[in-house]
Amino acid sequence: MAVNGAASFQVPLLKGSTYDNCFIKMMALLGAHDVWEVVEKGYKESQDEDSLTKAQRDTLKDSRKRDKKALFLIYQALDEDEFEKISNATSAKEAWEKLKTSCQGEDKVKKVRLQI
């Protein structure tokens, strides 16, 4: 369904997904919302906004907005257990790194169990 002429996106629930599948789905979703770069690279927060030019403040404001949008999309894709693992993250990049570490660890455990 389209809202105001824009296509809506369904956020995939990543419960039980392997890290590789999770990565592909989330990269596509976050890329479609033009926020993948802020997840991948993060952004630099300014300690002294008063010393920034208007253009720099506008860029910082846009980066913050894109970061929060990405964080929201990541949250929407997680079940309660996965959400708990990243709920204290303050940025999309930090949340993604925690999720990545958690999912990769779970994948390794699954592989070891399959070998036993």
Backbone as CSV, one residue per row, in Angstrom:
resi,resn,N_x,N_y,N_z,CA_x,CA_y,CA_z,C_x,C_y,C_z
1,MET,0.837,-1.165,0.000,0.000,0.000,0.000,0.888,1.237,0.000
2,ALA,0.520,2.224,-0.747,1.286,3.466,-0.828,0.670,4.509,0.089
3,VAL,1.534,5.273,0.726,1.109,6.361,1.588,1.622,7.655,0.984
4,ASN,0.730,8.581,0.703,1.117,9.857,0.090,1.940,9.655,-1.181
5,GLY,1.606,8.646,-1.954,2.295,8.418,-3.211,3.616,7.684,-3.080
6,ALA,4.043,7.361,-1.848,5.313,6.655,-1.647,5.031,5.189,-1.373
7,ALA,5.868,4.328,-1.898,5.708,2.899,-1.659,6.049,2.591,-0.215
8,SER,5.257,1.722,0.422,5.565,1.326,1.787,6.501,0.122,1.751
9,PHE,7.269,-0.038,2.796,8.220,-1.132,2.896,7.857,-1.983,4.084
10,GLN,7.898,-3.286,3.906,7.684,-4.191,5.013,9.044,-4.519,5.608
11,VAL,9.162,-4.363,6.902,10.414,-4.675,7.578,10.431,-6.175,7.854
12,PRO,11.454,-6.891,7.358,11.503,-8.338,7.576,11.832,-8.658,9.030
13,LEU,11.107,-9.581,9.635,11.423,-10.048,10.979,12.558,-11.058,10.842
14,LEU,13.631,-10.837,11.571,14.846,-11.627,11.378,14.983,-12.799,12.330
15,LYS,13.926,-13.175,13.011,13.976,-14.275,13.966,14.400,-15.559,13.263
16,GLY,15.441,-16.171,13.798,15.901,-17.435,13.256,16.739,-17.317,11.995
17,SER,16.972,-16.119,11.515,17.769,-15.936,10.309,19.245,-16.126,10.615
18,THR,19.974,-16.633,9.633,21.418,-16.676,9.773,21.943,-15.255,9.591
19,TYR,23.151,-15.006,10.014,23.714,-13.664,9.859,23.752,-13.269,8.393
20,ASP,24.133,-14.185,7.517,24.217,-13.851,6.089,22.861,-13.414,5.544
21,ASN,21.808,-14.158,5.879,20.467,-13.773,5.423,20.030,-12.454,6.039
22,CYS,20.299,-12.297,7.308,19.966,-11.060,8.022,20.669,-9.883,7.364
23,PHE,21.943,-10.035,7.087,22.739,-8.976,6.486,22.174,-8.560,5.136
24,ILE,21.859,-9.531,4.307,21.340,-9.237,2.968,20.009,-8.497,3.049
25,LYS,19.102,-9.000,3.874,17.782,-8.378,4.004,17.876,-6.959,4.573
26,MET,18.672,-6.805,5.616,18.762,-5.486,6.253,19.513,-4.494,5.383
27,MET,20.543,-4.951,4.685,21.270,-4.053,3.800,20.342,-3.543,2.704
28,ALA,19.504,-4.418,2.180,18.551,-4.006,1.146,17.528,-3.024,1.714
29,LEU,16.978,-3.330,2.862,15.978,-2.457,3.480,16.565,-1.096,3.837
30,LEU,17.705,-1.107,4.499,18.328,0.153,4.920,18.815,0.949,3.716
31,GLY,19.272,0.255,2.686,19.667,0.936,1.452,18.478,1.584,0.774
32,ALA,17.334,0.898,0.779,16.123,1.448,0.163,15.655,2.712,0.878
33,HIS,15.970,2.800,2.155,15.612,3.989,2.937,16.756,5.005,3.003
34,ASP,17.806,4.743,2.248,18.959,5.643,2.153,19.636,5.898,3.503
35,VAL,19.740,4.830,4.317,20.396,4.974,5.614,21.495,3.933,5.847
36,TRP,21.767,3.075,4.851,22.784,2.041,5.044,24.148,2.645,5.377
37,GLU,24.505,3.714,4.715,25.826,4.314,4.939,26.030,4.721,6.396
38,VAL,25.006,5.263,7.024,25.148,5.693,8.421,25.253,4.472,9.347
39,VAL,24.665,3.348,8.953,24.803,2.115,9.727,26.214,1.561,9.568
40,GLU,26.684,1.552,8.352,27.992,0.982,8.048,29.140,1.837,8.586
41,LYS,29.049,3.152,8.386,30.163,4.041,8.721,29.936,4.872,9.970
42,GLY,28.679,5.018,10.379,28.381,5.887,11.509,28.502,7.338,11.096
43,TYR,28.474,8.207,12.078,28.681,9.631,11.819,29.356,10.236,13.033
44,LYS,29.983,11.354,12.840,30.716,12.001,13.918,29.811,13.021,14.601
45,GLU,29.598,12.819,15.881,28.789,13.739,16.679,29.663,14.929,17.062
46,SER,29.071,16.108,17.066,29.806,17.318,17.411,29.601,17.644,18.889
47,GLN,30.686,17.989,19.562,30.605,18.367,20.968,30.214,19.832,21.146
48,ASP,30.533,20.640,20.151,30.286,22.083,20.263,29.553,22.569,19.015
49,GLU,28.239,22.417,19.032,27.451,22.808,17.868,27.486,24.310,17.608
50,ASP,27.718,25.093,18.642,27.743,26.548,18.471,28.866,27.011,17.550
51,SER,29.928,26.220,17.468,31.062,26.612,16.627,30.894,26.156,15.169
52,LEU,29.831,25.425,14.876,29.617,24.926,13.514,28.949,25.975,12.640
53,THR,29.233,25.896,11.363,28.531,26.761,10.413,27.111,26.225,10.246
54,LYS,26.253,27.013,9.636,24.876,26.573,9.409,24.856,25.303,8.565
55,ALA,25.680,25.254,7.540,25.739,24.068,6.678,26.184,22.839,7.479
56,GLN,27.149,23.003,8.351,27.619,21.894,9.180,26.538,21.445,10.160
57,ARG,25.821,22.398,10.750,24.718,22.051,11.654,23.616,21.309,10.909
58,ASP,23.322,21.753,9.686,22.306,21.081,8.873,22.731,19.654,8.534
59,THR,24.000,19.477,8.201,24.528,18.146,7.895,24.458,17.251,9.129
60,LEU,24.828,17.793,10.274,24.772,17.038,11.523,23.332,16.642,11.845
61,LYS,22.407,17.576,11.671,20.996,17.297,11.929,20.492,16.184,11.006
62,ASP,20.878,16.230,9.737,20.488,15.204,8.783,21.092,13.855,9.161
63,SER,22.347,13.853,9.578,23.003,12.606,9.984,22.310,12.003,11.199
64,ARG,21.963,12.828,12.160,21.246,12.336,13.342,19.901,11.731,12.952
65,LYS,19.200,12.421,12.080,17.887,11.947,11.643,18.000,10.609,10.919
66,ARG,18.964,10.491,10.027,19.169,9.251,9.289,19.590,8.120,10.229
67,ASP,20.407,8.445,11.236,20.828,7.451,12.212,19.623,6.927,12.995
68,LYS,18.769,7.809,13.449,17.584,7.391,14.215,16.615,6.609,13.340
69,LYS,16.501,6.961,12.093,15.648,6.213,11.164,16.194,4.797,11.003
70,ALA,17.496,4.677,10.815,18.127,3.366,10.669,17.959,2.545,11.942
71,LEU,18.147,3.166,13.088,17.998,2.476,14.364,16.566,1.968,14.522
72,PHE,15.601,2.789,14.165,14.196,2.390,14.218,13.934,1.180,13.316
73,LEU,14.454,1.200,12.108,14.252,0.082,11.184,14.891,-1.200,11.707
74,ILE,16.056,-1.083,12.294,16.714,-2.255,12.885,15.859,-2.797,14.023
75,TYR,15.387,-1.918,14.898,14.526,-2.340,16.006,13.296,-3.085,15.494
76,GLN,12.692,-2.591,14.431,11.473,-3.187,13.896,11.694,-4.593,13.365
77,ALA,12.912,-4.914,12.994,13.207,-6.218,12.407,13.519,-7.290,13.447
78,LEU,13.553,-6.914,14.712,13.990,-7.847,15.752,12.852,-8.325,16.629
79,ASP,12.954,-9.583,17.065,12.025,-10.065,18.082,12.516,-9.550,19.436
80,GLU,11.771,-9.836,20.482,12.096,-9.300,21.815,13.476,-9.735,22.307
81,ASP,13.841,-10.989,22.075,15.139,-11.482,22.539,16.299,-10.765,21.858
82,GLU,16.201,-10.600,20.547,17.257,-9.899,19.813,17.288,-8.413,20.176
83,PHE,16.112,-7.828,20.344,16.042,-6.417,20.715,16.775,-6.164,22.034
84,GLU,16.591,-7.064,22.989,17.246,-6.904,24.296,18.762,-6.829,24.163
85,LYS,19.315,-7.519,23.190,20.766,-7.548,23.011,21.327,-6.208,22.548
86,ILE,20.496,-5.396,21.892,21.002,-4.131,21.342,20.285,-2.906,21.896
87,SER,19.379,-3.120,22.837,18.517,-2.027,23.293,19.268,-0.855,23.918
88,ASN,20.474,-1.064,24.392,21.222,0.048,24.989,22.151,0.748,23.991
89,ALA,22.073,0.368,22.730,22.887,1.030,21.702,22.380,2.448,21.486
90,THR,23.296,3.377,21.283,22.916,4.779,21.108,22.971,5.229,19.655
91,SER,23.435,4.347,18.782,23.482,4.684,17.362,23.177,3.435,16.538
92,ALA,22.799,3.643,15.304,22.516,2.523,14.408,23.768,1.677,14.182
93,LYS,24.914,2.327,14.043,26.167,1.592,13.833,26.466,0.692,15.033
94,GLU,26.309,1.232,16.228,26.554,0.447,17.438,25.566,-0.727,17.536
95,ALA,24.301,-0.476,17.248,23.287,-1.535,17.284,23.630,-2.623,16.281
96,TRP,24.017,-2.206,15.074,24.346,-3.175,14.031,25.550,-4.017,14.423
97,GLU,26.569,-3.391,15.000,27.768,-4.125,15.415,27.424,-5.147,16.499
98,LYS,26.583,-4.772,17.466,26.171,-5.707,18.515,25.357,-6.853,17.926
99,LEU,24.465,-6.524,17.025,23.645,-7.546,16.385,24.512,-8.483,15.559
100,LYS,25.458,-7.918,14.847,26.369,-8.706,14.018,27.168,-9.684,14.881
101,THR,27.707,-9.205,15.974,28.482,-10.051,16.876,27.617,-11.169,17.439
102,SER,26.415,-10.833,17.851,25.487,-11.803,18.412,25.095,-12.861,17.370
103,CYS,24.718,-12.424,16.195,24.275,-13.365,15.146,25.402,-14.255,14.662
104,GLN,26.589,-13.688,14.517,27.721,-14.493,14.061,28.067,-15.546,15.115
105,GLY,27.970,-15.165,16.393,28.230,-16.116,17.470,27.215,-17.241,17.472
106,GLU,25.945,-16.899,17.254,24.890,-17.912,17.201,25.090,-18.839,16.014
107,ASP,25.500,-18.294,14.878,25.762,-19.132,13.703,26.886,-20.128,13.990
108,LYS,27.936,-19.681,14.688,29.049,-20.573,15.021,28.589,-21.697,15.938
109,VAL,27.756,-21.363,16.924,27.237,-22.375,17.842,26.398,-23.395,17.075
110,LYS,25.556,-22.937,16.153,24.728,-23.845,15.351,25.605,-24.790,14.537
111,LYS,26.681,-24.274,13.946,27.570,-25.098,13.131,28.263,-26.155,13.972
112,VAL,28.676,-25.776,15.183,29.335,-26.738,16.072,28.352,-27.838,16.466
113,ARG,27.125,-27.458,16.777,26.105,-28.447,17.148,25.830,-29.411,15.999
114,LEU,25.839,-28.911,14.780,25.593,-29.770,13.634,26.731,-30.762,13.419
115,GLN,27.939,-30.409,13.829,29.092,-31.278,13.648,29.151,-32.382,14.704
116,ILE,28.452,-32.165,15.806,28.488,-33.149,16.909,27.582,-34.314,16.631
